[in-house]
Amino acid sequence: MPLFAVEYTYSDATAAGRDEHRPSHREWLGRQVEDGFVVSSGPYVDGSGALILVSAADREAVDGRLADDPFATVDLIDAVRVTEWLPVMGALST
């Protein structure tokens, strides 16, 4: 199944909202891990955003799942970049 790199971009203006909704966001991420959709996820240490590696059949499936992220439903993500990724070496290569 294809892998996608999902990059969220955050701004200082949404920091308080993200703090408030982080528990539900992480609960949602945990369910996505259990379902095999999220391979790995974590914030950038500078607070500017996050990277989520996902496994999905296609871009439409990625977009559909991301729409349910609590951060997305309350408009706390400034930008989302989704790129299909083909690892050729390392633990995630096929």
C-alpha positions as CSV (number, residue, x, y, z in Angstrom):
1,M,0.0,0.0,0.0
2,P,1.3,3.5,-0.8
3,L,2.8,5.7,1.9
4,F,2.1,9.4,2.2
5,A,3.9,12.1,4.1
6,V,1.4,14.5,5.6
7,E,2.8,17.8,6.8
8,Y,0.7,20.1,9.0
9,T,1.7,23.7,9.4
10,Y,0.7,25.6,12.5
11,S,0.8,29.2,13.6
12,D,1.1,30.9,16.9
13,A,-2.5,32.1,16.5
14,T,-3.8,28.5,16.9
15,A,-1.5,27.5,19.8
16,A,-4.1,27.8,22.5
17,G,-6.7,25.9,20.5
18,R,-4.3,23.1,19.7
19,D,-3.5,22.9,23.5
20,E,-7.2,22.6,24.2
21,H,-7.9,20.0,21.5
22,R,-4.6,18.0,21.7
23,P,-6.1,15.2,23.8
24,S,-8.8,14.5,21.3
25,H,-6.3,14.9,18.4
26,R,-4.0,12.3,19.9
27,E,-6.9,10.0,20.7
28,W,-7.9,10.2,17.0
29,L,-4.3,9.6,16.0
30,G,-4.1,6.5,18.3
31,R,-7.2,5.1,16.6
32,Q,-5.6,5.7,13.2
33,V,-2.4,3.8,14.3
34,E,-4.6,0.9,15.5
35,D,-6.3,0.8,12.1
36,G,-3.0,0.7,10.3
37,F,-3.5,4.1,8.6
38,V,-0.9,6.1,10.6
39,V,2.6,4.6,10.5
40,S,4.2,7.3,12.6
41,S,3.4,10.8,13.8
42,G,4.9,13.6,15.7
43,P,5.3,17.4,16.0
44,Y,8.2,19.4,14.8
45,V,10.2,20.5,17.8
46,D,10.1,24.1,16.8
47,G,6.2,24.1,17.1
48,S,5.8,25.0,13.4
49,G,3.8,21.9,12.5
50,A,3.8,18.1,12.4
51,L,4.6,15.1,10.2
52,I,2.3,12.2,9.9
53,L,3.3,9.2,7.8
54,V,0.2,7.3,6.6
55,S,-0.5,4.2,4.6
56,A,-3.5,4.4,2.3
57,A,-4.7,3.2,-1.1
58,D,-4.7,6.7,-2.6
59,R,-4.8,10.4,-2.0
60,E,-8.6,10.5,-1.7
61,A,-8.4,8.0,1.2
62,V,-5.8,10.2,2.9
63,D,-7.9,13.3,2.5
64,G,-11.0,11.6,3.8
65,R,-9.4,10.4,7.0
66,L,-7.6,13.7,7.6
67,A,-10.9,15.6,7.5
68,D,-11.9,13.8,10.7
69,D,-8.9,14.9,12.7
70,P,-10.1,17.1,15.6
71,F,-7.5,19.7,14.7
72,A,-9.0,19.9,11.2
73,T,-12.6,20.0,12.4
74,V,-12.0,23.1,14.5
75,D,-9.7,24.7,11.9
76,L,-6.4,24.6,13.8
77,I,-4.2,23.6,10.9
78,D,-3.0,26.5,8.7
79,A,-1.8,24.3,5.8
80,V,-1.7,20.6,4.9
81,R,0.7,19.2,2.4
82,V,0.2,15.6,1.3
83,T,2.9,13.9,-0.8
84,E,3.0,10.3,-1.9
85,W,6.4,8.9,-0.7
86,L,8.4,5.9,-1.9
87,P,10.9,4.7,0.6
88,V,13.7,2.7,-1.1
89,M,15.9,2.0,2.0
90,G,15.4,1.4,5.6
91,A,12.7,0.1,7.8
92,L,9.8,1.3,5.7
93,S,11.1,0.3,2.3
94,T,9.4,-2.5,0.4
